[in-house]
């Protein structure tokens, strides 16, 4: 099936849209992980309380 995919869609290694989709996928996963880590780290020290 890899040969059929390559013949139908071309080589994805040289496809800029494929590269951009990977960048946005990894970037959104990284942002989501940083967001969750920040919430967990701040919640540990009671950061939700107002001064």
SERO-4910 file (N, C-alpha, C, O; in steps of 0.05 Angstrom, whole numbers):
BEGIN
 pado doro    nc1    nc2    nc3   cac1   cac2   cac3    cc1    cc2    cc3    oc1    oc2    oc3
  Unk    A     16    -24      0      0      0      0     17     25      0      7     47     -7
  Unk    A     43     23      8     60     47      8     66     56    -20     67     80    -25
  Unk    A     70     37    -38     76     44    -66     51     58    -79     54     77    -93
  Unk    A     27     47    -73      3     60    -83     -1     88    -72    -10    106    -87
  Unk    A      5     91    -47      2    118    -35     22    137    -47     16    161    -52
  Unk    A     47    128    -52     67    145    -64     60    152    -92     64    175   -101
  Unk    A     48    133   -107     41    139   -135     17    158   -136     15    174   -154
  Unk    A     -1    156   -116    -25    172   -117    -20    200   -107    -29    220   -120
  Unk    A     -6    203    -85     -3    229    -73     25    242    -77     30    264    -68
  Unk    A     43    227    -89     70    238    -92     86    233    -67     76    222    -48
  Unk    A    111    241    -68    129    237    -45    122    258    -24    125    282    -28
  Unk    A    113    249     -1    105    267     20    129    282     33    125    302     46
  Unk    A    153    271     29    177    284     40    181    311     28    191    329     41
  Unk    A    173    315      3    177    341    -11    151    357    -12    150    377    -27
  Unk    A    131    349      3    106    363      3    106    384     25    106    376     49
  Unk    A    105    410     19    106    430     40     81    430     58     83    437     81
  Unk    A     58    422     47     34    422     63     35    399     83     25    402    106
  Unk    A     47    377     76     51    355     95     70    363    117     65    357    140
  Unk    A     91    378    110    110    387    130     96    407    149    101    406    173
  Unk    A     80    425    138     66    445    155     46    431    173     43    439    196
  Unk    A     33    410    164     14    396    181     28    383    204     18    382    227
  Unk    A     52    372    199     67    359    221     76    380    240     76    376    265
  Unk    A     85    403    230     94    425    248     72    434    266     75    438    290
  Unk    A     48    438    254     25    448    270     16    426    290      7    432    312
  Unk    A     17    401    282      9    379    300     28    378    324     19    378    347
  Unk    A     54    377    319     73    376    341     72    402    357     75    401    382
  Unk    A     68    425    344     67    450    359     43    451    377     45    461    400
  Unk    A     20    442    368     -4    442    384     -2    422    407    -11    428    430
  Unk    A     11    399    403     15    380    424     34    392    445     30    389    469
  Unk    A     55    406    436     74    419    454     61    441    470     65    443    495
  Unk    A     44    457    458     30    478    472     10    467    492      8    477    514
  Unk    A     -4    445    485    -22    432    503     -8    421    528    -18    423    550
  Unk    A     16    409    523     31    398    545     42    420    563     42    416    588
  Unk    A     51    442    552     61    464    568     38    477    584     42    485    607
  Unk    A     15    478    572     -9    490    585    -16    472    609    -21    483    631
  Unk    A    -17    446    605    -24    428    627     -3    428    649     -9    428    673
  Unk    A     23    429    641     44    429    661     44    455    677     50    455    701
  Unk    A     37    477    665     35    503    679     13    502    699     16    511    722
  Unk    A    -10    491    691    -33    489    710    -26    471    733    -33    478    756
  Unk    A    -14    449    728     -6    430    749     15    443    768     13    439    792
  Unk    A     34    457    757     55    469    773     45    492    790     52    494    813
  Unk    A     27    508    779     16    531    794     -4    521    815     -5    532    837
  Unk    A    -19    501    808    -39    490    827    -26    478    851    -38    476    873
  Unk    A     -1    469    848     13    456    871     19    476    893     19    469    916
  Unk    A     23    502    885     29    522    905      6    541    911     10    562    922
  Unk    A    -18    533    904    -41    549    910    -42    575    894    -49    596    905
  Unk    A    -35    574    869    -34    598    852    -61    608    844    -63    629    832
  Unk    A    -83    593    850   -110    602    842   -121    622    862   -142    634    856
  Unk    A   -109    626    884   -119    644    905   -113    673    898    -91    679    888
  Unk    A   -132    691    903   -127    719    899   -111    731    923   -113    721    945
  Unk    A    -96    751    917    -80    764    938    -98    783    953    -90    797    972
***
